[in-house]
Amino acid sequence: RAGILFFPWFPDVYSWRSNTRGPGTHWITFPGTTWYYGLTKLSPVYALLILAPLRSLFSIVFWGIIYEVASAVAAVLGYYTGYADMGFCGKSWCGSNTPFADP
């Protein structure tokens, strides 16, 4: 990301200049939904996923879907008021309506 500042003439191969949120993820959600996941733009992560066993990959996807369903159900039941209106960056680690905020 710092390379963009030093070399602005270099082509944007990994599309760091568009929709980059959090630790290098691409925002793929629509406003008004509780969906949180994005695609990472860090190529070493994909190299690590190729080396990971299939059981680990399955459990990551399975528990990720459980997290998404649980957060959607909690938002529908009124536990996270305004959760669907928050931006992609603030749904899990900033804002006052997340489980990581102060009580």
N, C-alpha and C positions, 0 to 999 in steps of 0.2 A: 504494500500500500504506500509505503514511503517512496518507492520507485516512481510513482506517478508524479509526485511533487518534484523530484529531481530530473526526471526525463519526461516532460509533458508531450514531447513529440513522438514518443514510442507508442505504437498501436495498442489499443486496449484489448489484449488477447483474452484475458480472464474476465473482462467486463467489470472491473472494480469501480468504474465511474457510474454505474447504473444499478440502482436498487440494492446496494450492499448494506446489510444490517448486521449488527452484533459481531461475532468473531468471524467475519468473512463469509456470511451466508447471503444467498440471493432470495429476496422476498417473492414467494410464489402464492401468497394468499390474497384473498379479495377482502376489501373493507366490509365490515359488518358480519364477519364470520368468526368463529372461535379457533379456526385452524391456525396452528403456530409454526409448523415445520417449514424449513427452507432448504435449499440445496447449497452445500458448501462450495466455495470457489478455491479451496486449498487442495492442490493436486496430491500432496503427501497423504491426505486422508483417504483418498481413493486407492492409493498404493497399499495403505494399511488394511483397508477393507478387502482387498484381493487376497491378502495373506491370512485374514481371519477365518476361522472355521465356520462352516455353514450353521452350526448350532448357535454360535454367538450372534451371527447376523440375523437368524430367525428370532432369537430372543430380543434383540434390539428393536426389530420391527414390531414384534408382537407387543412388547411393553410400551413402545411408542404409540401404537394404536390405542392401547388401553388408556394411556395418559390423555390422548386427544378426546376419546369418548367420555372419560370421567370429567374433564374440564368442560366439555360441551354440556353434559348433563347438569353439572354444578351451575353453569351460567344460565341454563334454562330454568332451574329451580330457584334462581335469585341469589345464590351465594356470591357470585361475582357480578355485581351490578356495574354496567358500563364496560365489561370485559370485551365485548364484541366491537365497541367503538374505539378501543385503544389501538395504537399503532403496533406494527409487527415487533419493533424493538422492545416495547414495554410490557408485553404480555406476561413475561415470566420473571424479569429481574428488576423492573422499575415500575413505579406507579404505586398507588395506595391500595389497589384491589387485588394484588397478587399474594400468593401464599408466602412470599419471601419478604413482604413489607412488615413494618412494625405493627404490633397488635393495637 
